[in-house]
Every structure is written in C-alpha cells, then in structure tokens.
C-alpha cells in the first residue's frame, strides 16, 4: 500500500476511534452531569480521562500500530493533557458560567473538536511518530 493510502487509512481509523471515544465522553459526561449532578468541571474531567484511556489504547494498537514502550507513550500523552486539561477545564468553566452562559453541551462539542484535531497531530508526530507501523501483526510473523 502506498504511503498516501496508509496515511488516509490512518486518518480514517483515528476519526472512527475518536468518535467512539467521543461517545464514551458524552455518555459518561451526561451520567455525571444529569444523573449524579456532579459539578460541571468535575463531570467534564472524569469523562475526559475515560475517553483518553479508550482512545489511546485503540489508536496505539490499530491506528498507529506502534510497538513503542507503552509507559513512555502514556507519559507523552499525559504531557499533552497536562496542558490541554487545565486549559479546557478553565474555558469550560468560563464559557458555561453565569457571565457567559453558553450551553454545556455546545462547549463540550467545541472542546471535543479542538481536542480531536490537536491530539491527532500530537499523536501522529510526537507520541507515535518514530514508531508507526512497528508492531508485528500475526500475519507478518
């Protein structure tokens, strides 16, 4: 398969796995927000962590086919979220607060789009950049 086709397939896989992670984030966020009545930013933070773990696991194995050291890759992802999480938690609190008053789900959707784009670029070039397609498939052995 040509490199261009591989990158297109990689992008499609990332989109599909990100959608599944988004579903996990939205469902867990809704559970925490509407059923458990957690504070908005707490509901957001817990649902974000759940979706990140899901997304990392699937994308490492199936999208980037990486055999790199899992703890090292997770530290790199954690570094991304050490920046993204405080920023997104802050803008979520500001935008959904009394002074701005945006809808929680609109803010969540916009945040998820920003997360999707920035995380793909970060994963593709920083987390898995040098280890893409290094995992051996059973058919390759």
Protein Blocks (a to p, Z undefined) as FASTA:
>chain_A
ZZklmmmmmmmmmmmmmmmmmmmmmmmmmmmmmmnopafklmmmmmmmmmmmmmmmmmmm
mmnopabdfklmmmmmmmmmmmmmmmmmmmmmmmmmmklopafklmmmmmmmmmmmmmmm
mmmmmmmmmmgokaccfklZZ
